[in-house]
Amino acid sequence: MTGVVADLGEFGLIRAITARFPGGGELLIGPGDDAALLAAPDGRVVATTDLLLEGRHFRRDYSSGYDVGRKAAAQNLSDVVAMGARPTGLLLGLAAPGDLPVAWVLRLADGLRDECAEVGAVIAGGDVSSADRVILAITALGDLGGAEPVRRSGARPGDRVVLAGRLGWAQAGLELLGVGADGPTGLLDAHRRPEPPYAAGRALAAAGASAMCDVSDGLLADVGHIATASGVRVELRSAAFDIAEPLRAAAERLAADPLRWVLTGGDDNAFVACLPPSCAPPAGTRLIGEITEGSGVLVDGTPYEGAQGWDHYRHP
């Protein structure tokens, strides 16, 4: 579809977006009424919300509309999985300038749809408004299926710290894009369109994880949340991390430390969990440390110097 969003108007744009979304799943009443209706089989609903601002979380010269849609959905769906829940639905709030091409918005909708399809979730509805740049507000919902939620506050001394997914790739891709450098497609795409290991996250919850979170702000920052909430110390071993060849090559090109990307880079949406000694780590996960008495986070026995991860009010 050609033209810009101002040509369609608010309700025409809504119709164009919602036409991209299938029904099914827990969606009982979809877009078209004042609110949607979704089934809640468990009787409880896991809910999370996130904001993405153009120029802050993504750039249109770095990422396509499809990339942004997948990233926006992934960041929220991974939070639901990190609670031990199955994602069921997603709500979209979109604000955009009137001269934004309709084709960009429709590809955004396609990205949202396709990422939701990865976990069997549906897009239930949302709203649109005008703004001087693209702003996305995403709310994701999930179902626990009778299980207890996996919180950040459940870690206990003796638990093992286990990782599912890759770290550092999104940060390396962002830094390559920031200096206009070419790089391995996998690194660039990791920033544009993360690939959370949803199945591994669900497997960690099923294996008996005592605490878990998705790694979106940096590993040290996110395990720091677990340490604070649980009243424990997290001890990580740098030798446990796999510094993949694309990371090493990018680090050499940018004169950077690839371990810094692994420890503090965000947006990979991996899962880090704490498993009691009696629980076997699922296939495809990696043991990276342990929980001990104390507080804070140590790497190889010492505090990590420098920023621990992303903080919106401490980064430009």
VENPEBEL-V94732 format. One record per helix or strand. SS is the DSSP state (h for helix, s for strand). FROM is the first residue (numbers start at 1). LEN is the number of residues. If there is no record, write none. Layout:
ss from len
SS FROM LEN
SS FROM LEN
//
This chain:
ss from len
s 4 1
h 5 14
s 27 3
s 37 2
s 46 9
s 58 1
h 65 18
s 86 11
s 101 1
h 102 18
s 122 9
s 135 9
h 152 3
s 160 5
h 169 10
h 185 8
h 198 9
s 209 7
h 219 12
s 233 4
h 238 3
h 245 10
h 258 7
s 270 6
s 286 7
s 296 4
s 302 1
//
